[in-house]
């Protein structure tokens, strides 16, 4: 008797993560982003020298910025944050600089200072979480993150 004949075939199949800003089809190479100058080469966006003859398009990060649809939200608050705001924002920009070199589509979109809090929005989930972890390592405080809508949006909270 064939043992495979009795294996259940009706298992739930996990659906592929869907991101509206990543195209399903591969772009022709080389393609250059009209806004930021990223080059699509070898199947990914990268910071490279602009080729002489290339097609133009808009990268997913620039489309997210234009649509004002962030993938990450970071909320910073607390009296310590208010006293050391410039120093903390400098740390955040350093994390962004390092993250952008590794993942060019991960960027800070906006930094909005509100009454007692500051809210940052990002184009990717990795940079938002990395900023929260960097703040937690450097300044301690209360750090938490929450993935909303599955794994396509992250909310990071830090206060001290």
TIVOSE-30222 format. One record per atom (N, C-alpha, C): residue number from 1; residue in three letters; atom name; x, z, y negated. Coordinates in steps of 0.1 Angstrom, whole numbers. Example, Ala and Ser with C-alpha at 12.3 -4.5 7.8 and 13.67 -1.06 7.14 Angstrom:
% TIVOSE-30222
+-----+--------+-------+-------+-------+-------+
! num ! residu ! atome !    xx !    zz !    yy !
+-----+--------+-------+-------+-------+-------+
!   1 !    ala !     N !   132 !    78 !    57 !
!   1 !    ala !    CA !   123 !    78 !    45 !
!   1 !    ala !     C !   132 !    78 !    33 !
!   2 !    ser !     N !   128 !    71 !    22 !
!   2 !    ser !    CA !   137 !    71 !    11 !
!   2 !    ser !     C !   129 !    79 !     0 !
+-----+--------+-------+-------+-------+-------+
END
This chain:
% TIVOSE-30222
+-----+--------+-------+-------+-------+-------+
! num ! residu ! atome !    xx !    zz !    yy !
+-----+--------+-------+-------+-------+-------+
!   1 !    unk !     N !     8 !     0 !    12 !
!   1 !    unk !    CA !     0 !     0 !     0 !
!   1 !    unk !     C !     9 !     0 !   -12 !
!   2 !    unk !     N !     5 !    -7 !   -23 !
!   2 !    unk !    CA !    13 !    -8 !   -35 !
!   2 !    unk !     C !     9 !     4 !   -44 !
!   3 !    unk !     N !    20 !    11 !   -47 !
!   3 !    unk !    CA !    18 !    23 !   -55 !
!   3 !    unk !     C !    14 !    20 !   -69 !
!   4 !    unk !     N !    18 !     9 !   -75 !
!   4 !    unk !    CA !    15 !     6 !   -88 !
!   4 !    unk !     C !     0 !     2 !   -90 !
!   5 !    unk !     N !    -7 !    -1 !   -80 !
!   5 !    unk !    CA !   -21 !    -4 !   -81 !
!   5 !    unk !     C !   -29 !     8 !   -85 !
!   6 !    unk !     N !   -25 !    20 !   -84 !
!   6 !    unk !    CA !   -32 !    32 !   -87 !
!   6 !    unk !     C !   -28 !    38 !  -101 !
!   7 !    unk !     N !   -19 !    32 !  -108 !
!   7 !    unk !    CA !   -15 !    37 !  -121 !
!   7 !    unk !     C !   -25 !    34 !  -131 !
!   8 !    unk !     N !   -28 !    44 !  -139 !
!   8 !    unk !    CA !   -39 !    42 !  -149 !
!   8 !    unk !     C !   -34 !    33 !  -160 !
!   9 !    unk !     N !   -42 !    23 !  -163 !
!   9 !    unk !    CA !   -39 !    13 !  -173 !
!   9 !    unk !     C !   -45 !    15 !  -187 !
!  10 !    unk !     N !   -54 !    26 !  -188 !
!  10 !    unk !    CA !   -61 !    28 !  -200 !
!  10 !    unk !     C !   -55 !    39 !  -209 !
!  11 !    unk !     N !   -42 !    40 !  -209 !
!  11 !    unk !    CA !   -35 !    49 !  -218 !
!  11 !    unk !     C !   -37 !    46 !  -232 !
!  12 !    unk !     N !   -38 !    56 !  -241 !
!  12 !    unk !    CA !   -39 !    54 !  -255 !
!  12 !    unk !     C !   -26 !    48 !  -260 !
!  13 !    unk !     N !   -26 !    38 !  -268 !
!  13 !    unk !    CA !   -14 !    32 !  -273 !
!  13 !    unk !     C !   -14 !    36 !  -288 !
!  14 !    unk !     N !    -2 !    41 !  -292 !
!  14 !    unk !    CA !    -1 !    45 !  -305 !
!  14 !    unk !     C !     1 !    33 !  -314 !
!  15 !    unk !     N !    -7 !    33 !  -325 !
!  15 !    unk !    CA !    -6 !    21 !  -334 !
!  15 !    unk !     C !     6 !    22 !  -342 !
!  16 !    unk !     N !    12 !    10 !  -345 !
!  16 !    unk !    CA !    24 !     9 !  -353 !
!  16 !    unk !     C !    21 !    14 !  -367 !
!  17 !    unk !     N !    31 !    21 !  -373 !
!  17 !    unk !    CA !    29 !    26 !  -387 !
!  17 !    unk !     C !    27 !    15 !  -396 !
!  18 !    unk !     N !    17 !    16 !  -404 !
!  18 !    unk !    CA !    14 !     5 !  -414 !
!  18 !    unk !     C !    18 !     8 !  -428 !
!  19 !    unk !     N !    26 !     0 !  -434 !
!  19 !    unk !    CA !    29 !     2 !  -448 !
!  19 !    unk !     C !    25 !   -11 !  -455 !
!  20 !    unk !     N !    16 !   -10 !  -465 !
!  20 !    unk !    CA !    11 !   -22 !  -472 !
!  20 !    unk !     C !    22 !   -29 !  -480 !
!  21 !    unk !     N !    33 !   -22 !  -483 !
!  21 !    unk !    CA !    43 !   -27 !  -491 !
!  21 !    unk !     C !    55 !   -34 !  -484 !
!  22 !    unk !     N !    54 !   -33 !  -471 !
!  22 !    unk !    CA !    64 !   -40 !  -462 !
!  22 !    unk !     C !    57 !   -52 !  -456 !
!  23 !    unk !     N !    62 !   -64 !  -458 !
!  23 !    unk !    CA !    56 !   -76 !  -453 !
!  23 !    unk !     C !    57 !   -77 !  -438 !
!  24 !    unk !     N !    47 !   -83 !  -432 !
!  24 !    unk !    CA !    47 !   -85 !  -417 !
!  24 !    unk !     C !    57 !   -96 !  -413 !
!  25 !    unk !     N !    58 !  -106 !  -422 !
!  25 !    unk !    CA !    67 !  -118 !  -419 !
!  25 !    unk !     C !    80 !  -116 !  -425 !
!  26 !    unk !     N !    90 !  -121 !  -419 !
!  26 !    unk !    CA !   104 !  -120 !  -425 !
!  26 !    unk !     C !   106 !  -130 !  -436 !
!  27 !    unk !     N !   112 !  -125 !  -447 !
!  27 !    unk !    CA !   115 !  -133 !  -458 !
!  27 !    unk !     C !   126 !  -143 !  -455 !
!  28 !    unk !     N !   126 !  -154 !  -462 !
!  28 !    unk !    CA !   138 !  -163 !  -460 !
!  28 !    unk !     C !   150 !  -157 !  -466 !
!  29 !    unk !     N !   162 !  -160 !  -460 !
!  29 !    unk !    CA !   174 !  -154 !  -466 !
!  29 !    unk !     C !   182 !  -165 !  -473 !
!  30 !    unk !     N !   189 !  -162 !  -483 !
!  30 !    unk !    CA !   188 !  -149 !  -491 !
!  30 !    unk !     C !   176 !  -150 !  -501 !
!  31 !    unk !     N !   170 !  -139 !  -503 !
!  31 !    unk !    CA !   160 !  -137 !  -513 !
!  31 !    unk !     C !   164 !  -126 !  -523 !
!  32 !    unk !     N !   162 !  -128 !  -536 !
!  32 !    unk !    CA !   166 !  -118 !  -546 !
!  32 !    unk !     C !   154 !  -113 !  -553 !
!  33 !    unk !     N !   153 !   -99 !  -555 !
!  33 !    unk !    CA !   142 !   -93 !  -562 !
!  33 !    unk !     C !   144 !   -97 !  -577 !
!  34 !    unk !     N !   133 !  -101 !  -583 !
!  34 !    unk !    CA !   133 !  -106 !  -597 !
!  34 !    unk !     C !   135 !   -94 !  -606 !
!  35 !    unk !     N !   131 !   -82 !  -603 !
!  35 !    unk !    CA !   131 !   -71 !  -612 !
!  35 !    unk !     C !   144 !   -63 !  -611 !
!  36 !    unk !     N !   148 !   -59 !  -599 !
!  36 !    unk !    CA !   160 !   -50 !  -598 !
!  36 !    unk !     C !   173 !   -57 !  -592 !
!  37 !    unk !     N !   172 !   -69 !  -587 !
!  37 !    unk !    CA !   183 !   -76 !  -582 !
!  37 !    unk !     C !   188 !   -73 !  -568 !
!  38 !    unk !     N !   179 !   -66 !  -560 !
!  38 !    unk !    CA !   182 !   -64 !  -546 !
!  38 !    unk !     C !   183 !   -77 !  -539 !
!  39 !    unk !     N !   191 !   -78 !  -529 !
!  39 !    unk !    CA !   192 !   -91 !  -521 !
!  39 !    unk !     C !   187 !   -88 !  -507 !
!  40 !    unk !     N !   178 !   -96 !  -502 !
!  40 !    unk !    CA !   173 !   -95 !  -488 !
!  40 !    unk !     C !   182 !  -104 !  -480 !
!  41 !    unk !     N !   190 !   -97 !  -471 !
!  41 !    unk !    CA !   200 !  -104 !  -463 !
!  41 !    unk !     C !   201 !   -96 !  -450 !
!  42 !    unk !     N !   203 !  -104 !  -439 !
!  42 !    unk !    CA !   204 !   -98 !  -426 !
!  42 !    unk !     C !   192 !   -89 !  -422 !
!  43 !    unk !     N !   180 !   -93 !  -427 !
!  43 !    unk !    CA !   168 !   -86 !  -423 !
!  43 !    unk !     C !   165 !   -73 !  -431 !
!  44 !    unk !     N !   172 !   -71 !  -442 !
!  44 !    unk !    CA !   170 !   -58 !  -450 !
!  44 !    unk !     C !   174 !   -60 !  -464 !
!  45 !    unk !     N !   168 !   -52 !  -473 !
!  45 !    unk !    CA !   172 !   -52 !  -487 !
!  45 !    unk !     C !   184 !   -44 !  -489 !
!  46 !    unk !     N !   194 !   -50 !  -497 !
!  46 !    unk !    CA !   206 !   -43 !  -499 !
!  46 !    unk !     C !   212 !   -46 !  -513 !
!  47 !    unk !     N !   220 !   -37 !  -518 !
!  47 !    unk !    CA !   227 !   -40 !  -531 !
!  47 !    unk !     C !   239 !   -49 !  -528 !
!  48 !    unk !     N !   238 !   -62 !  -531 !
!  48 !    unk !    CA !   249 !   -71 !  -528 !
!  48 !    unk !     C !   249 !   -80 !  -541 !
!  49 !    unk !     N !   260 !   -88 !  -541 !
!  49 !    unk !    CA !   262 !   -97 !  -552 !
!  49 !    unk !     C !   251 !  -108 !  -550 !
!  50 !    unk !     N !   245 !  -112 !  -561 !
!  50 !    unk !    CA !   235 !  -122 !  -561 !
!  50 !    unk !     C !   241 !  -136 !  -557 !
!  51 !    unk !     N !   235 !  -142 !  -547 !
!  51 !    unk !    CA !   240 !  -155 !  -542 !
!  51 !    unk !     C !   237 !  -166 !  -553 !
!  52 !    unk !     N !   244 !  -177 !  -553 !
!  52 !    unk !    CA !   242 !  -187 !  -563 !
!  52 !    unk !     C !   229 !  -194 !  -561 !
!  53 !    unk !     N !   225 !  -197 !  -549 !
!  53 !    unk !    CA !   212 !  -203 !  -547 !
!  53 !    unk !     C !   204 !  -194 !  -538 !
!  54 !    unk !     N !   193 !  -188 !  -543 !
!  54 !    unk !    CA !   185 !  -179 !  -536 !
!  54 !    unk !     C !   171 !  -180 !  -541 !
!  55 !    unk !     N !   161 !  -177 !  -532 !
!  55 !    unk !    CA !   147 !  -176 !  -535 !
!  55 !    unk !     C !   145 !  -163 !  -542 !
!  56 !    unk !     N !   134 !  -162 !  -550 !
!  56 !    unk !    CA !   131 !  -149 !  -557 !
!  56 !    unk !     C !   118 !  -144 !  -551 !
!  57 !    unk !     N !   117 !  -131 !  -552 !
!  57 !    unk !    CA !   105 !  -124 !  -547 !
!  57 !    unk !     C !   106 !  -110 !  -554 !
!  58 !    unk !     N !    97 !  -101 !  -551 !
!  58 !    unk !    CA !    97 !   -88 !  -556 !
!  58 !    unk !     C !    98 !   -78 !  -544 !
!  59 !    unk !     N !   108 !   -69 !  -545 !
!  59 !    unk !    CA !   110 !   -60 !  -533 !
!  59 !    unk !     C !    98 !   -50 !  -533 !
!  60 !    unk !     N !    97 !   -43 !  -521 !
!  60 !    unk !    CA !    86 !   -34 !  -519 !
!  60 !    unk !     C !    87 !   -22 !  -529 !
!  61 !    unk !     N !    99 !   -17 !  -533 !
!  61 !    unk !    CA !   100 !    -6 !  -542 !
!  61 !    unk !     C !    95 !   -10 !  -556 !
!  62 !    unk !     N !    98 !   -22 !  -561 !
!  62 !    unk !    CA !    94 !   -27 !  -574 !
!  62 !    unk !     C !    78 !   -29 !  -574 !
!  63 !    unk !     N !    73 !   -34 !  -562 !
!  63 !    unk !    CA !    58 !   -35 !  -561 !
!  63 !    unk !     C !    51 !   -22 !  -562 !
!  64 !    unk !     N !    57 !   -12 !  -555 !
!  64 !    unk !    CA !    51 !     2 !  -556 !
!  64 !    unk !     C !    51 !     7 !  -570 !
!  65 !    unk !     N !    62 !     5 !  -577 !
!  65 !    unk !    CA !    63 !     9 !  -591 !
!  65 !    unk !     C !    53 !     2 !  -600 !
!  66 !    unk !     N !    52 !   -11 !  -598 !
!  66 !    unk !    CA !    42 !   -19 !  -606 !
!  66 !    unk !     C !    28 !   -14 !  -603 !
!  67 !    unk !     N !    25 !   -11 !  -591 !
!  67 !    unk !    CA !    11 !    -7 !  -587 !
!  67 !    unk !     C !     9 !     8 !  -590 !
!  68 !    unk !     N !    20 !    15 !  -593 !
!  68 !    unk !    CA !    19 !    30 !  -595 !
!  68 !    unk !     C !    13 !    37 !  -583 !
!  69 !    unk !     N !    19 !    33 !  -571 !
!  69 !    unk !    CA !    14 !    39 !  -558 !
!  69 !    unk !     C !    26 !    45 !  -551 !
!  70 !    unk !     N !    28 !    58 !  -554 !
!  70 !    unk !    CA !    40 !    65 !  -548 !
!  70 !    unk !     C !    38 !    68 !  -534 !
!  71 !    unk !     N !    50 !    69 !  -527 !
!  71 !    unk !    CA !    50 !    73 !  -513 !
!  71 !    unk !     C !    53 !    88 !  -512 !
!  72 !    unk !     N !    59 !    94 !  -523 !
!  72 !    unk !    CA !    62 !   108 !  -523 !
!  72 !    unk !     C !    59 !   114 !  -536 !
!  73 !    unk !     N !    55 !   127 !  -536 !
!  73 !    unk !    CA !    52 !   134 !  -548 !
!  73 !    unk !     C !    59 !   147 !  -547 !
!  74 !    unk !     N !    67 !   151 !  -557 !
!  74 !    unk !    CA !    74 !   164 !  -557 !
!  74 !    unk !     C !    69 !   172 !  -569 !
!  75 !    unk !     N !    66 !   184 !  -566 !
!  75 !    unk !    CA !    61 !   193 !  -577 !
!  75 !    unk !     C !    71 !   205 !  -578 !
!  76 !    unk !     N !    77 !   207 !  -590 !
!  76 !    unk !    CA !    86 !   217 !  -593 !
!  76 !    unk !     C !    80 !   227 !  -603 !
!  77 !    unk !     N !    82 !   240 !  -600 !
!  77 !    unk !    CA !    76 !   250 !  -609 !
!  77 !    unk !     C !    84 !   263 !  -607 !
!  78 !    unk !     N !    80 !   272 !  -616 !
!  78 !    unk !    CA !    86 !   286 !  -616 !
!  78 !    unk !     C !    94 !   289 !  -628 !
!  79 !    unk !     N !    96 !   301 !  -631 !
!  79 !    unk !    CA !   104 !   305 !  -643 !
!  79 !    unk !     C !   119 !   301 !  -641 !
!  80 !    unk !     N !   125 !   302 !  -629 !
!  80 !    unk !    CA !   138 !   298 !  -627 !
!  80 !    unk !     C !   140 !   283 !  -630 !
!  81 !    unk !     N !   130 !   275 !  -626 !
!  81 !    unk !    CA !   131 !   261 !  -629 !
!  81 !    unk !     C !   130 !   258 !  -644 !
!  82 !    unk !     N !   122 !   265 !  -651 !
!  82 !    unk !    CA !   121 !   263 !  -665 !
!  82 !    unk !     C !   134 !   267 !  -672 !
!  83 !    unk !     N !   141 !   277 !  -668 !
!  83 !    unk !    CA !   153 !   281 !  -674 !
!  83 !    unk !     C !   165 !   272 !  -671 !
!  84 !    unk !     N !   165 !   265 !  -659 !
!  84 !    unk !    CA !   176 !   257 !  -654 !
!  84 !    unk !     C !   171 !   242 !  -652 !
!  85 !    unk !     N !   162 !   238 !  -660 !
!  85 !    unk !    CA !   155 !   225 !  -658 !
!  85 !    unk !     C !   166 !   213 !  -659 !
!  86 !    unk !     N !   174 !   213 !  -669 !
!  86 !    unk !    CA !   184 !   202 !  -670 !
!  86 !    unk !     C !   194 !   202 !  -658 !
!  87 !    unk !     N !   198 !   213 !  -654 !
!  87 !    unk !    CA !   207 !   214 !  -643 !
!  87 !    unk !     C !   201 !   209 !  -630 !
!  88 !    unk !     N !   188 !   213 !  -628 !
!  88 !    unk !    CA !   181 !   209 !  -616 !
!  88 !    unk !     C !   178 !   194 !  -616 !
!  89 !    unk !     N !   174 !   189 !  -628 !
!  89 !    unk !    CA !   171 !   174 !  -629 !
!  89 !    unk !     C !   184 !   166 !  -627 !
!  90 !    unk !     N !   195 !   172 !  -631 !
!  90 !    unk !    CA !   208 !   165 !  -628 !
!  90 !    unk !     C !   211 !   164 !  -613 !
!  91 !    unk !     N !   208 !   175 !  -606 !
!  91 !    unk !    CA !   210 !   175 !  -591 !
!  91 !    unk !     C !   200 !   165 !  -585 !
!  92 !    unk !     N !   188 !   164 !  -590 !
!  92 !    unk !    CA !   179 !   154 !  -585 !
!  92 !    unk !     C !   184 !   140 !  -587 !
!  93 !    unk !     N !   189 !   137 !  -599 !
!  93 !    unk !    CA !   194 !   123 !  -601 !
!  93 !    unk !     C !   206 !   120 !  -593 !
!  94 !    unk !     N !   215 !   130 !  -590 !
!  94 !    unk !    CA !   226 !   128 !  -581 !
!  94 !    unk !     C !   221 !   125 !  -566 !
!  95 !    unk !     N !   211 !   132 !  -562 !
!  95 !    unk !    CA !   205 !   129 !  -549 !
!  95 !    unk !     C !   199 !   115 !  -548 !
!  96 !    unk !     N !   193 !   111 !  -559 !
!  96 !    unk !    CA !   187 !    98 !  -560 !
!  96 !    unk !     C !   198 !    87 !  -559 !
!  97 !    unk !     N !   209 !    90 !  -566 !
!  97 !    unk !    CA !   220 !    80 !  -567 !
!  97 !    unk !     C !   226 !    78 !  -553 !
!  98 !    unk !     N !   228 !    89 !  -546 !
!  98 !    unk !    CA !   233 !    88 !  -532 !
!  98 !    unk !     C !   223 !    82 !  -522 !
!  99 !    unk !     N !   211 !    85 !  -524 !
!  99 !    unk !    CA !   200 !    79 !  -515 !
!  99 !    unk !     C !   198 !    65 !  -517 !
! 100 !    unk !     N !   199 !    60 !  -530 !
! 100 !    unk !    CA !   198 !    46 !  -533 !
! 100 !    unk !     C !   209 !    38 !  -528 !
! 101 !    unk !     N !   221 !    44 !  -527 !
! 101 !    unk !    CA !   232 !    36 !  -521 !
! 101 !    unk !     C !   230 !    34 !  -506 !
! 102 !    unk !     N !   223 !    44 !  -499 !
! 102 !    unk !    CA !   221 !    42 !  -485 !
! 102 !    unk !     C !   208 !    35 !  -482 !
! 103 !    unk !     N !   198 !    38 !  -489 !
! 103 !    unk !    CA !   184 !    31 !  -488 !
! 103 !    unk !     C !   180 !    26 !  -501 !
! 104 !    unk !     N !   182 !    13 !  -504 !
! 104 !    unk !    CA !   179 !     8 !  -517 !
! 104 !    unk !     C !   165 !     8 !  -521 !
! 105 !    unk !     N !   156 !     9 !  -512 !
! 105 !    unk !    CA !   141 !     9 !  -515 !
! 105 !    unk !     C !   136 !    24 !  -519 !
! 106 !    unk !     N !   145 !    34 !  -518 !
! 106 !    unk !    CA !   141 !    47 !  -521 !
! 106 !    unk !     C !   146 !    51 !  -535 !
! 107 !    unk !     N !   136 !    53 !  -544 !
! 107 !    unk !    CA !   139 !    55 !  -558 !
! 107 !    unk !     C !   129 !    65 !  -564 !
! 108 !    unk !     N !   133 !    71 !  -575 !
! 108 !    unk !    CA !   124 !    79 !  -583 !
! 108 !    unk !     C !   116 !    70 !  -592 !
! 109 !    unk !     N !   103 !    71 !  -591 !
! 109 !    unk !    CA !    94 !    63 !  -600 !
! 109 !    unk !     C !    92 !    69 !  -614 !
! 110 !    unk !     N !    87 !    81 !  -614 !
! 110 !    unk !    CA !    84 !    88 !  -626 !
! 110 !    unk !     C !    88 !   103 !  -626 !
! 111 !    unk !     N !    91 !   108 !  -637 !
! 111 !    unk !    CA !    93 !   123 !  -639 !
! 111 !    unk !     C !    85 !   127 !  -651 !
! 112 !    unk !     N !    74 !   135 !  -648 !
! 112 !    unk !    CA !    65 !   139 !  -658 !
! 112 !    unk !     C !    65 !   154 !  -659 !
! 113 !    unk !     N !    68 !   158 !  -671 !
! 113 !    unk !    CA !    68 !   173 !  -674 !
! 113 !    unk !     C !    54 !   177 !  -679 !
! 114 !    unk !     N !    48 !   186 !  -672 !
! 114 !    unk !    CA !    35 !   191 !  -675 !
! 114 !    unk !     C !    37 !   205 !  -681 !
! 115 !    unk !     N !    27 !   212 !  -683 !
! 115 !    unk !    CA !    28 !   225 !  -690 !
! 115 !    unk !     C !    38 !   235 !  -684 !
! 116 !    unk !     N !    36 !   238 !  -671 !
! 116 !    unk !    CA !    45 !   247 !  -665 !
! 116 !    unk !     C !    52 !   241 !  -652 !
! 117 !    unk !     N !    49 !   229 !  -650 !
! 117 !    unk !    CA !    55 !   222 !  -638 !
! 117 !    unk !     C !    60 !   209 !  -642 !
! 118 !    unk !     N !    68 !   203 !  -633 !
! 118 !    unk !    CA !    73 !   190 !  -634 !
! 118 !    unk !     C !    69 !   182 !  -622 !
! 119 !    unk !     N !    64 !   170 !  -623 !
! 119 !    unk !    CA !    60 !   162 !  -611 !
! 119 !    unk !     C !    68 !   150 !  -611 !
! 120 !    unk !     N !    74 !   147 !  -599 !
! 120 !    unk !    CA !    82 !   135 !  -597 !
! 120 !    unk !     C !    74 !   127 !  -587 !
! 121 !    unk !     N !    75 !   114 !  -588 !
! 121 !    unk !    CA !    70 !   105 !  -578 !
! 121 !    unk !     C !    81 !    96 !  -573 !
! 122 !    unk !     N !    80 !    92 !  -560 !
! 122 !    unk !    CA !    91 !    84 !  -554 !
! 122 !    unk !     C !    85 !    72 !  -547 !
! 123 !    unk !     N !    93 !    62 !  -544 !
! 123 !    unk !    CA !    89 !    50 !  -537 !
! 123 !    unk !     C !    90 !    52 !  -522 !
! 124 !    unk !     N !    96 !    63 !  -518 !
! 124 !    unk !    CA !    98 !    65 !  -503 !
! 124 !    unk !     C !    97 !    79 !  -499 !
! 125 !    unk !     N !    94 !    82 !  -487 !
! 125 !    unk !    CA !    93 !    95 !  -482 !
! 125 !    unk !     C !   106 !   102 !  -480 !
! 126 !    unk !     N !   116 !    94 !  -476 !
! 126 !    unk !    CA !   129 !   100 !  -473 !
! 126 !    unk !     C !   135 !   107 !  -486 !
! 127 !    unk !     N !   135 !   100 !  -497 !
! 127 !    unk !    CA !   141 !   106 !  -509 !
! 127 !    unk !     C !   134 !   118 !  -514 !
! 128 !    unk !     N !   120 !   119 !  -512 !
! 128 !    unk !    CA !   113 !   130 !  -516 !
! 128 !    unk !     C !   117 !   143 !  -508 !
! 129 !    unk !     N !   117 !   141 !  -495 !
! 129 !    unk !    CA !   121 !   152 !  -486 !
! 129 !    unk !     C !   136 !   156 !  -489 !
! 130 !    unk !     N !   144 !   146 !  -491 !
! 130 !    unk !    CA !   158 !   150 !  -493 !
! 130 !    unk !     C !   160 !   157 !  -506 !
! 131 !    unk !     N !   153 !   154 !  -517 !
! 131 !    unk !    CA !   153 !   161 !  -529 !
! 131 !    unk !     C !   149 !   176 !  -527 !
! 132 !    unk !     N !   138 !   178 !  -520 !
! 132 !    unk !    CA !   133 !   191 !  -517 !
! 132 !    unk !     C !   143 !   199 !  -509 !
! 133 !    unk !     N !   149 !   193 !  -499 !
! 133 !    unk !    CA !   159 !   200 !  -491 !
! 133 !    unk !     C !   172 !   204 !  -499 !
! 134 !    unk !     N !   176 !   195 !  -508 !
! 134 !    unk !    CA !   187 !   197 !  -517 !
! 134 !    unk !     C !   185 !   209 !  -527 !
! 135 !    unk !     N !   173 !   209 !  -532 !
! 135 !    unk !    CA !   169 !   220 !  -541 !
! 135 !    unk !     C !   169 !   234 !  -533 !
! 136 !    unk !     N !   164 !   233 !  -521 !
! 136 !    unk !    CA !   163 !   245 !  -513 !
! 136 !    unk !     C !   177 !   250 !  -509 !
! 137 !    unk !     N !   186 !   241 !  -506 !
! 137 !    unk !    CA !   200 !   245 !  -503 !
! 137 !    unk !     C !   207 !   251 !  -515 !
! 138 !    unk !     N !   205 !   244 !  -526 !
! 138 !    unk !    CA !   213 !   248 !  -538 !
! 138 !    unk !     C !   208 !   260 !  -545 !
! 139 !    unk !     N !   195 !   261 !  -546 !
! 139 !    unk !    CA !   189 !   272 !  -554 !
! 139 !    unk !     C !   179 !   281 !  -547 !
! 140 !    unk !     N !   178 !   279 !  -534 !
! 140 !    unk !    CA !   169 !   287 !  -525 !
! 140 !    unk !     C !   155 !   285 !  -530 !
! 141 !    unk !     N !   147 !   295 !  -532 !
! 141 !    unk !    CA !   133 !   294 !  -537 !
! 141 !    unk !     C !   124 !   290 !  -525 !
! 142 !    unk !     N !   111 !   288 !  -529 !
! 142 !    unk !    CA !   101 !   285 !  -519 !
! 142 !    unk !     C !   100 !   269 !  -518 !
! 143 !    unk !     N !   102 !   264 !  -506 !
! 143 !    unk !    CA !   102 !   250 !  -504 !
! 143 !    unk !     C !    93 !   247 !  -493 !
! 144 !    unk !     N !    84 !   237 !  -494 !
! 144 !    unk !    CA !    75 !   233 !  -484 !
! 144 !    unk !     C !    72 !   218 !  -486 !
! 145 !    unk !     N !    69 !   211 !  -475 !
! 145 !    unk !    CA !    65 !   197 !  -475 !
! 145 !    unk !     C !    53 !   195 !  -466 !
! 146 !    unk !     N !    46 !   185 !  -470 !
! 146 !    unk !    CA !    33 !   182 !  -462 !
! 146 !    unk !     C !    32 !   167 !  -462 !
! 147 !    unk !     N !    30 !   162 !  -449 !
! 147 !    unk !    CA !    28 !   147 !  -448 !
! 147 !    unk !     C !    13 !   145 !  -449 !
! 148 !    unk !     N !     8 !   137 !  -459 !
! 148 !    unk !    CA !    -6 !   134 !  -460 !
! 148 !    unk !     C !    -8 !   120 !  -455 !
! 149 !    unk !     N !   -19 !   117 !  -450 !
! 149 !    unk !    CA !   -23 !   104 !  -444 !
! 149 !    unk !     C !   -13 !   100 !  -433 !
! 150 !    unk !     N !   -11 !   108 !  -424 !
! 150 !    unk !    CA !    -2 !   105 !  -413 !
! 150 !    unk !     C !    12 !   107 !  -418 !
! 151 !    unk !     N !    20 !    97 !  -418 !
! 151 !    unk !    CA !    34 !    98 !  -423 !
! 151 !    unk !     C !    37 !    88 !  -434 !
! 152 !    unk !     N !    27 !    83 !  -441 !
! 152 !    unk !    CA !    30 !    73 !  -451 !
! 152 !    unk !     C !    30 !    79 !  -465 !
! 153 !    unk !     N !    28 !    92 !  -467 !
! 153 !    unk !    CA !    29 !    99 !  -480 !
! 153 !    unk !     C !    33 !   113 !  -477 !
! 154 !    unk !     N !    42 !   118 !  -486 !
! 154 !    unk !    CA !    47 !   132 !  -484 !
! 154 !    unk !     C !    45 !   139 !  -498 !
! 155 !    unk !     N !    41 !   152 !  -497 !
! 155 !    unk !    CA !    40 !   160 !  -508 !
! 155 !    unk !     C !    51 !   171 !  -506 !
! 156 !    unk !     N !    59 !   173 !  -516 !
! 156 !    unk !    CA !    70 !   183 !  -516 !
! 156 !    unk !     C !    67 !   193 !  -527 !
! 157 !    unk !     N !    68 !   206 !  -524 !
! 157 !    unk !    CA !    66 !   217 !  -534 !
! 157 !    unk !     C !    78 !   226 !  -534 !
! 158 !    unk !     N !    84 !   228 !  -545 !
! 158 !    unk !    CA !    95 !   238 !  -547 !
! 158 !    unk !     C !    93 !   246 !  -559 !
! 159 !    unk !     N !    95 !   259 !  -558 !
! 159 !    unk !    CA !    94 !   268 !  -569 !
! 159 !    unk !     C !   103 !   280 !  -568 !
! 160 !    unk !     N !   107 !   285 !  -579 !
! 160 !    unk !    CA !   115 !   297 !  -579 !
! 160 !    unk !     C !   114 !   303 !  -593 !
+-----+--------+-------+-------+-------+-------+
END
